[in-house]
Amino acid sequence: MQYKIAETRRFAFPLLSLIFLTMQNPVIKAQLPDTISLRLKNVSTPPMGWMTWNGFGENISETIIKQIADALVSSGMKDAGYNYIFIDDSWQGGRDNKNNIIPDPKKFPSGIKALADYVHAKGLKLGIYSDAAPLTCAGYTGSLNFEKQDAATFASWGIDYLKYDYCNAPSDMATAKERYTTMADALSASGRNIVLGICEWGGRQPWLWAAEAGGTVWRMAGDIRNKWKDKGQGGMDIMDVVDINGGLDRYAGRGHWNDPDMLVVGLNGVKGPAADLGGTGCTEVEQQSQMSLWCILSSPLIASNDLRAMDERTKKMLLNKEAIAINQDALGKQGKRVLDNDNWAIFMKLLANGDIAFAILNKSNAAQKTTISFNAFGLSGNYEIRDVWTHRMAAEGNKWKGEVAAHETKLFRLKAIQ
Ligand code: GLA
Protein backbone atom coordinates (compact mmCIF):
# COMPACT_ATOMS: atom_id res chain seq x y z
CA MET A 1 0.00 0.00 0.00
CA GLN A 2 1.30 3.42 -0.94
CA TYR A 3 1.48 5.76 2.02
CA LYS A 4 0.49 9.15 0.70
CA ILE A 5 2.33 12.28 1.67
CA ALA A 6 -1.01 14.07 1.87
CA GLU A 7 -1.80 11.85 4.81
CA THR A 8 1.20 13.19 6.71
CA ARG A 9 0.33 16.84 6.05
CA ARG A 10 -2.46 16.74 8.57
CA PHE A 11 0.19 16.40 11.24
CA ALA A 12 2.48 19.12 9.99
CA PHE A 13 0.93 22.09 11.77
CA PRO A 14 0.77 20.66 15.30
CA LEU A 15 4.24 19.26 14.82
CA LEU A 16 5.68 22.59 13.77
CA SER A 17 4.32 24.24 16.88
CA LEU A 18 5.70 21.42 19.01
CA ILE A 19 9.13 21.80 17.47
CA PHE A 20 9.09 25.53 18.16
CA LEU A 21 8.01 24.92 21.72
CA THR A 22 10.74 22.34 22.21
CA MET A 23 13.36 24.61 20.76
CA GLN A 24 12.33 27.56 22.90
CA ASN A 25 12.41 25.51 26.08
CA PRO A 26 15.70 24.96 27.83
CA VAL A 27 16.54 21.37 28.80
CA ILE A 28 13.87 20.18 31.22
CA LYS A 29 16.36 19.67 34.06
CA ALA A 30 16.98 23.39 34.11
CA GLN A 31 13.28 23.97 34.87
CA LEU A 32 13.21 21.67 37.87
CA PRO A 33 13.45 23.08 41.37
CA ASP A 34 16.87 22.60 42.99
CA THR A 35 15.58 19.97 45.38
CA ILE A 36 14.69 17.77 42.43
CA SER A 37 17.88 18.46 40.50
CA LEU A 38 19.82 17.42 43.57
CA ARG A 39 18.13 14.04 43.50
CA LEU A 40 18.99 13.35 39.89
CA LYS A 41 22.21 11.57 40.88
CA ASN A 42 24.15 12.45 37.76
CA VAL A 43 22.51 9.78 35.60
CA SER A 44 21.88 12.25 32.85
CA THR A 45 21.31 9.77 29.99
CA PRO A 46 19.06 6.68 30.14
CA PRO A 47 20.68 3.91 32.21
CA MET A 48 22.03 0.90 30.27
CA GLY A 49 22.75 -2.58 31.51
CA TRP A 50 21.44 -6.08 32.04
CA MET A 51 18.67 -7.22 34.40
CA THR A 52 18.11 -10.71 35.78
CA TRP A 53 14.31 -10.92 35.77
CA ASN A 54 12.93 -11.43 32.28
CA GLY A 55 15.33 -14.17 31.24
CA PHE A 56 16.26 -15.81 34.54
CA GLY A 57 13.39 -15.10 36.95
CA GLU A 58 14.18 -16.60 40.34
CA ASN A 59 16.98 -18.80 38.97
CA ILE A 60 19.78 -16.42 39.89
CA SER A 61 23.03 -16.84 41.81
CA GLU A 62 26.35 -15.11 42.39
CA THR A 63 27.93 -17.53 39.90
CA ILE A 64 25.54 -16.52 37.13
CA ILE A 65 25.95 -12.82 37.88
CA LYS A 66 29.74 -13.06 37.85
CA GLN A 67 29.59 -14.88 34.51
CA ILE A 68 27.28 -12.19 33.14
CA ALA A 69 29.70 -9.50 34.37
CA ASP A 70 32.52 -11.29 32.52
CA ALA A 71 30.34 -11.51 29.40
CA LEU A 72 29.37 -7.83 29.57
CA VAL A 73 33.06 -7.01 29.29
CA SER A 74 34.18 -9.68 26.78
CA SER A 75 31.23 -9.10 24.40
CA GLY A 76 31.92 -5.37 24.11
CA MET A 77 28.62 -4.50 25.85
CA LYS A 78 30.39 -2.59 28.62
CA ASP A 79 32.35 -0.53 26.09
CA ALA A 80 29.09 0.19 24.26
CA GLY A 81 27.68 1.69 27.48
CA TYR A 82 25.89 -1.20 29.24
CA ASN A 83 27.47 -0.62 32.64
CA TYR A 84 24.86 -1.81 35.15
CA ILE A 85 23.98 -5.29 36.34
CA PHE A 86 20.58 -5.17 37.99
CA ILE A 87 19.77 -7.99 40.42
CA ASP A 88 15.98 -8.30 40.44
CA ASP A 89 13.61 -10.07 42.84
CA SER A 90 14.45 -13.34 44.68
CA TRP A 91 17.94 -12.48 45.95
CA GLN A 92 16.61 -12.02 49.52
CA GLY A 93 17.01 -14.49 52.37
CA GLY A 94 14.90 -12.66 54.99
CA ARG A 95 16.26 -10.64 57.93
CA ASP A 96 18.81 -11.51 60.62
CA ASN A 97 18.20 -11.12 64.36
CA LYS A 98 18.97 -7.39 64.07
CA ASN A 99 16.47 -7.03 61.23
CA ASN A 100 19.21 -6.50 58.66
CA ILE A 101 18.09 -7.71 55.27
CA ILE A 102 20.27 -10.62 54.11
CA PRO A 103 20.77 -12.46 50.82
CA ASP A 104 19.70 -16.04 50.22
CA PRO A 105 22.79 -17.93 51.41
CA LYS A 106 22.36 -20.67 48.79
CA LYS A 107 22.18 -18.25 45.86
CA PHE A 108 24.72 -15.76 47.23
CA PRO A 109 27.02 -17.68 49.61
CA SER A 110 29.76 -15.01 49.44
CA GLY A 111 27.31 -12.18 50.14
CA ILE A 112 26.36 -9.18 48.04
CA LYS A 113 29.35 -7.05 49.08
CA ALA A 114 31.77 -9.56 47.58
CA LEU A 115 29.68 -9.63 44.41
CA ALA A 116 29.61 -5.83 44.23
CA ASP A 117 33.42 -5.79 44.63
CA TYR A 118 33.72 -8.26 41.73
CA VAL A 119 31.39 -6.22 39.53
CA HIS A 120 33.08 -2.91 40.43
CA ALA A 121 36.52 -4.34 39.67
CA LYS A 122 35.30 -4.80 36.10
CA GLY A 123 34.24 -1.17 35.88
CA LEU A 124 30.55 -2.07 36.18
CA LYS A 125 27.87 -1.03 38.68
CA LEU A 126 25.50 -3.19 40.69
CA GLY A 127 21.76 -2.69 41.13
CA ILE A 128 19.48 -4.48 43.57
CA TYR A 129 15.73 -4.83 44.05
CA SER A 130 13.20 -4.30 46.83
CA ASP A 131 9.54 -3.40 47.28
CA ALA A 132 7.59 -0.67 49.11
CA ALA A 133 5.64 -3.24 51.15
CA PRO A 134 6.45 -6.08 53.55
CA LEU A 135 6.70 -8.57 50.67
CA THR A 136 7.90 -8.26 47.07
CA CYS A 137 6.04 -9.34 43.94
CA ALA A 138 7.56 -12.81 44.11
CA GLY A 139 6.89 -13.02 47.87
CA TYR A 140 10.36 -12.21 49.25
CA THR A 141 11.26 -9.69 51.99
CA GLY A 142 10.38 -6.06 51.14
CA SER A 143 11.56 -2.79 52.70
CA LEU A 144 8.45 -1.08 54.12
CA ASN A 145 9.30 0.39 57.55
CA PHE A 146 12.93 -0.69 57.09
CA GLU A 147 13.81 1.91 54.46
CA LYS A 148 16.66 3.57 56.38
CA GLN A 149 18.13 0.30 57.58
CA ASP A 150 17.93 -1.32 54.14
CA ALA A 151 19.33 1.74 52.36
CA ALA A 152 22.25 1.73 54.81
CA THR A 153 22.77 -1.99 54.17
CA PHE A 154 22.70 -1.50 50.39
CA ALA A 155 25.19 1.37 50.75
CA SER A 156 27.50 -0.78 52.90
CA TRP A 157 27.45 -3.45 50.19
CA GLY A 158 28.38 -0.92 47.50
CA ILE A 159 25.04 -0.96 45.68
CA ASP A 160 24.66 1.69 42.96
CA TYR A 161 20.97 1.42 41.99
CA LEU A 162 17.72 0.27 43.60
CA LYS A 163 14.74 -0.96 41.60
CA TYR A 164 11.87 -0.35 44.03
CA ASP A 165 8.71 -2.29 43.22
CA TYR A 166 5.12 -1.74 44.39
CA CYS A 167 3.46 -5.12 44.85
CA ASN A 168 1.35 -5.57 48.00
CA ALA A 169 1.08 -1.80 48.49
CA PRO A 170 -2.02 0.47 48.54
CA SER A 171 -3.29 1.49 45.13
CA ASP A 172 -3.59 5.27 45.57
CA MET A 173 -1.13 7.77 44.13
CA ALA A 174 -0.51 9.69 47.38
CA THR A 175 0.70 6.62 49.25
CA ALA A 176 2.91 5.59 46.35
CA LYS A 177 4.51 9.01 46.18
CA GLU A 178 5.04 9.00 49.94
CA ARG A 179 6.59 5.52 50.01
CA TYR A 180 8.93 6.28 47.12
CA THR A 181 9.94 9.59 48.69
CA THR A 182 10.69 7.81 51.98
CA MET A 183 13.00 5.40 50.18
CA ALA A 184 14.62 8.20 48.15
CA ASP A 185 15.32 10.08 51.38
CA ALA A 186 16.74 6.94 52.97
CA LEU A 187 19.03 6.40 49.98
CA SER A 188 20.20 10.02 50.16
CA ALA A 189 20.87 9.63 53.88
CA SER A 190 22.89 6.46 53.28
CA GLY A 191 25.85 8.49 52.12
CA ARG A 192 26.19 6.56 48.86
CA ASN A 193 24.98 7.70 45.46
CA ILE A 194 22.28 5.08 44.84
CA VAL A 195 19.99 5.71 41.87
CA LEU A 196 16.30 5.01 42.47
CA GLY A 197 14.26 3.19 39.81
CA ILE A 198 10.51 3.46 40.45
CA CYS A 199 8.45 0.44 39.43
CA GLU A 200 4.72 0.88 39.98
CA TRP A 201 3.82 0.02 36.36
CA GLY A 202 2.23 3.34 35.36
CA GLY A 203 -1.12 2.93 37.16
CA ARG A 204 -0.58 6.01 39.32
CA GLN A 205 0.83 8.18 36.49
CA PRO A 206 4.37 8.23 37.88
CA TRP A 207 5.48 10.56 35.07
CA LEU A 208 3.69 13.31 37.04
CA TRP A 209 5.51 12.80 40.35
CA ALA A 210 8.32 10.23 40.16
CA ALA A 211 11.16 12.70 39.47
CA GLU A 212 10.01 14.90 42.34
CA ALA A 213 9.87 11.83 44.60
CA GLY A 214 13.51 11.11 43.79
CA GLY A 215 13.25 8.59 40.95
CA THR A 216 15.64 8.69 38.02
CA VAL A 217 13.53 6.28 35.97
CA TRP A 218 9.95 5.12 36.31
CA ARG A 219 8.27 2.18 34.68
CA MET A 220 5.32 3.56 32.75
CA ALA A 221 3.60 0.24 31.98
CA GLY A 222 3.26 -3.35 33.16
CA ASP A 223 5.83 -6.09 32.66
CA ILE A 224 6.81 -6.50 29.04
CA ARG A 225 6.46 -10.00 27.58
CA ASN A 226 8.40 -11.48 24.73
CA LYS A 227 5.78 -10.78 22.08
CA TRP A 228 5.13 -8.12 19.48
CA LYS A 229 1.36 -7.81 19.61
CA ASP A 230 -0.96 -9.58 22.00
CA LYS A 231 -3.31 -12.16 20.61
CA GLY A 232 -5.61 -12.01 23.60
CA GLN A 233 -3.44 -13.72 26.24
CA GLY A 234 -3.04 -10.61 28.41
CA GLY A 235 0.13 -8.94 29.65
CA MET A 236 2.00 -6.16 27.92
CA ASP A 237 3.47 -6.60 24.48
CA ILE A 238 5.93 -4.34 22.69
CA MET A 239 3.20 -2.46 20.82
CA ASP A 240 1.16 -1.89 24.02
CA VAL A 241 4.15 -0.32 25.71
CA VAL A 242 5.07 1.82 22.69
CA ASP A 243 1.47 3.05 22.39
CA ILE A 244 1.60 4.41 25.95
CA ASN A 245 5.20 5.64 25.96
CA GLY A 246 4.71 7.41 22.63
CA GLY A 247 2.52 9.95 24.43
CA LEU A 248 4.85 10.58 27.38
CA ASP A 249 7.81 12.36 25.80
CA ARG A 250 7.22 15.66 27.58
CA TYR A 251 7.79 14.09 30.99
CA ALA A 252 11.29 12.79 30.24
CA GLY A 253 14.55 14.68 30.14
CA ARG A 254 18.11 14.58 31.37
CA GLY A 255 18.16 12.57 34.59
CA HIS A 256 14.50 11.51 34.55
CA TRP A 257 13.21 8.91 32.13
CA ASN A 258 10.16 6.89 31.23
CA ASP A 259 11.05 3.21 31.49
CA PRO A 260 9.15 0.83 29.18
CA ASP A 261 10.91 -2.22 30.72
CA MET A 262 13.56 -4.63 29.45
CA LEU A 263 14.63 -5.43 25.91
CA VAL A 264 13.52 -8.80 24.57
CA VAL A 265 16.42 -8.79 22.09
CA GLY A 266 18.11 -12.20 22.09
CA LEU A 267 15.58 -13.89 24.39
CA ASN A 268 14.44 -16.00 21.46
CA GLY A 269 11.47 -17.48 23.29
CA VAL A 270 13.43 -18.82 26.28
CA LYS A 271 11.61 -19.69 29.48
CA GLY A 272 11.40 -17.09 32.25
CA PRO A 273 8.90 -14.35 33.11
CA ALA A 274 9.14 -12.80 29.61
CA ALA A 275 7.66 -16.05 28.28
CA ASP A 276 4.56 -15.83 30.53
CA LEU A 277 1.16 -14.79 29.18
CA GLY A 278 1.80 -15.75 25.60
CA GLY A 279 5.34 -14.41 25.37
CA THR A 280 6.38 -16.92 22.76
CA GLY A 281 9.05 -14.79 21.16
CA CYS A 282 9.69 -12.11 18.55
CA THR A 283 11.13 -12.36 15.07
CA GLU A 284 14.51 -10.85 14.31
CA VAL A 285 12.80 -7.89 12.63
CA GLU A 286 10.64 -7.32 15.73
CA GLN A 287 13.61 -7.49 18.08
CA GLN A 288 15.50 -4.96 15.99
CA SER A 289 12.36 -2.83 15.88
CA GLN A 290 12.19 -2.84 19.67
CA MET A 291 15.82 -1.70 19.85
CA SER A 292 15.11 1.14 17.37
CA LEU A 293 12.02 2.26 19.28
CA TRP A 294 13.71 2.09 22.69
CA CYS A 295 16.57 4.17 21.25
CA ILE A 296 14.43 6.93 19.77
CA LEU A 297 12.16 6.97 22.85
CA SER A 298 15.22 7.47 25.10
CA SER A 299 14.32 4.41 27.13
CA PRO A 300 16.71 2.68 29.51
CA LEU A 301 18.46 -0.03 27.45
CA ILE A 302 18.27 -3.06 29.71
CA ALA A 303 19.09 -6.39 28.12
CA SER A 304 17.65 -9.53 29.68
CA ASN A 305 19.00 -12.28 27.43
CA ASP A 306 21.74 -14.71 28.40
CA LEU A 307 24.83 -12.66 27.55
CA ARG A 308 27.02 -15.75 27.97
CA ALA A 309 25.58 -17.28 24.81
CA MET A 310 24.76 -14.50 22.36
CA ASP A 311 24.55 -15.15 18.64
CA GLU A 312 25.98 -12.64 16.19
CA ARG A 313 22.55 -11.22 15.25
CA THR A 314 21.79 -10.44 18.88
CA LYS A 315 25.18 -8.79 19.34
CA LYS A 316 24.64 -6.72 16.21
CA MET A 317 21.38 -5.36 17.62
CA LEU A 318 22.54 -4.68 21.16
CA LEU A 319 25.89 -3.25 20.10
CA ASN A 320 24.76 -0.92 17.32
CA LYS A 321 26.72 2.19 18.26
CA GLU A 322 24.77 4.52 15.97
CA ALA A 323 21.47 3.44 17.52
CA ILE A 324 22.91 3.72 21.04
CA ALA A 325 24.21 7.22 20.25
CA ILE A 326 20.63 8.29 19.49
CA ASN A 327 19.46 6.80 22.79
CA GLN A 328 22.26 8.37 24.83
CA ASP A 329 22.23 11.75 23.10
CA ALA A 330 23.27 14.55 25.44
CA LEU A 331 20.26 16.80 24.71
CA GLY A 332 18.12 14.31 26.60
CA LYS A 333 14.93 14.60 24.58
CA GLN A 334 12.62 11.61 24.34
CA GLY A 335 11.49 11.10 20.74
CA LYS A 336 8.12 12.64 19.94
CA ARG A 337 5.42 10.64 18.19
CA VAL A 338 4.45 12.79 15.23
CA LEU A 339 2.12 10.41 13.43
CA ASP A 340 0.10 7.43 14.59
CA ASN A 341 -2.54 5.45 12.75
CA ASP A 342 -3.43 1.78 12.25
CA ASN A 343 -0.58 1.19 9.82
CA TRP A 344 2.19 3.58 10.73
CA ALA A 345 3.81 5.40 13.60
CA ILE A 346 6.54 8.00 13.14
CA PHE A 347 8.81 9.40 15.84
CA MET A 348 11.28 12.29 15.76
CA LYS A 349 14.00 13.11 18.25
CA LEU A 350 16.09 16.27 18.29
CA LEU A 351 19.79 15.59 18.92
CA ALA A 352 22.44 17.71 20.60
CA ASN A 353 24.43 18.48 17.43
CA GLY A 354 21.32 19.57 15.52
CA ASP A 355 20.79 16.23 13.76
CA ILE A 356 17.37 14.61 13.94
CA ALA A 357 16.62 10.95 14.57
CA PHE A 358 13.61 9.80 12.55
CA ALA A 359 11.89 6.44 13.01
CA ILE A 360 9.25 4.92 10.71
CA LEU A 361 7.37 1.96 12.19
CA ASN A 362 5.22 -0.27 10.03
CA LYS A 363 2.59 -1.49 12.49
CA SER A 364 0.73 -3.54 9.89
CA ASN A 365 1.23 -7.25 9.23
CA ALA A 366 2.43 -6.75 5.65
CA ALA A 367 5.33 -4.95 4.00
CA GLN A 368 4.34 -1.44 2.90
CA LYS A 369 5.87 1.03 0.51
CA THR A 370 5.94 4.66 1.50
CA THR A 371 7.28 8.04 0.51
CA ILE A 372 8.06 10.31 3.42
CA SER A 373 8.44 14.01 2.76
CA PHE A 374 10.34 15.48 5.69
CA ASN A 375 8.87 18.87 4.84
CA ALA A 376 5.52 17.53 5.99
CA PHE A 377 7.07 17.08 9.44
CA GLY A 378 8.34 20.63 9.68
CA LEU A 379 11.82 19.79 8.40
CA SER A 380 12.63 22.16 5.59
CA GLY A 381 15.87 22.07 3.64
CA ASN A 382 17.79 19.01 2.56
CA TYR A 383 19.34 16.24 4.58
CA GLU A 384 21.78 13.40 4.44
CA ILE A 385 19.58 10.50 5.51
CA ARG A 386 21.67 7.82 7.16
CA ASP A 387 20.21 4.38 7.89
CA VAL A 388 21.39 3.46 11.37
CA TRP A 389 21.02 -0.28 10.67
CA THR A 390 22.75 -0.54 7.29
CA HIS A 391 25.29 2.12 8.33
CA ARG A 392 24.86 3.70 4.90
CA MET A 393 23.37 6.83 3.42
CA ALA A 394 19.81 5.85 2.48
CA ALA A 395 19.03 9.05 0.56
CA GLU A 396 19.86 12.69 0.25
CA GLY A 397 17.30 15.49 -0.02
CA ASN A 398 13.93 16.03 1.56
CA LYS A 399 12.27 12.67 0.91
CA TRP A 400 12.78 9.03 1.68
CA LYS A 401 11.07 6.45 -0.45
CA GLY A 402 11.20 2.75 0.22
CA GLU A 403 9.65 -0.37 1.67
CA VAL A 404 9.27 -1.11 5.35
CA ALA A 405 8.77 -4.77 6.31
CA ALA A 406 5.90 -5.80 8.58
CA HIS A 407 6.71 -4.67 12.15
CA GLU A 408 10.00 -3.15 11.04
CA THR A 409 11.20 0.25 12.26
CA LYS A 410 13.47 2.20 9.94
CA LEU A 411 15.78 4.33 12.05
CA PHE A 412 17.44 7.25 10.30
CA ARG A 413 19.75 10.04 11.39
CA LEU A 414 19.16 13.22 9.41
CA LYS A 415 21.95 15.76 9.00
CA ALA A 416 21.11 19.09 7.39
CA ILE A 417 23.06 19.83 4.22
CA GLN A 418 24.34 23.39 4.50
C1 GLA B 1 7.22 -6.99 39.09
C2 GLA B 1 8.10 -6.08 38.25
C3 GLA B 1 9.03 -6.91 37.42
C4 GLA B 1 9.88 -7.79 38.31
C5 GLA B 1 8.99 -8.67 39.18
C6 GLA B 1 9.77 -9.42 40.23
O1 GLA B 1 6.36 -7.75 38.29
O2 GLA B 1 7.33 -5.24 37.46
O3 GLA B 1 9.86 -6.09 36.60
O4 GLA B 1 10.71 -6.98 39.09
O5 GLA B 1 8.03 -7.87 39.86
O6 GLA B 1 8.96 -10.16 41.08
Residues whose N, C-alpha, C, O or C-beta is under 5 A from the ligand:
A	BS01	GLA	W53 D88 D89 C137 A138 D223
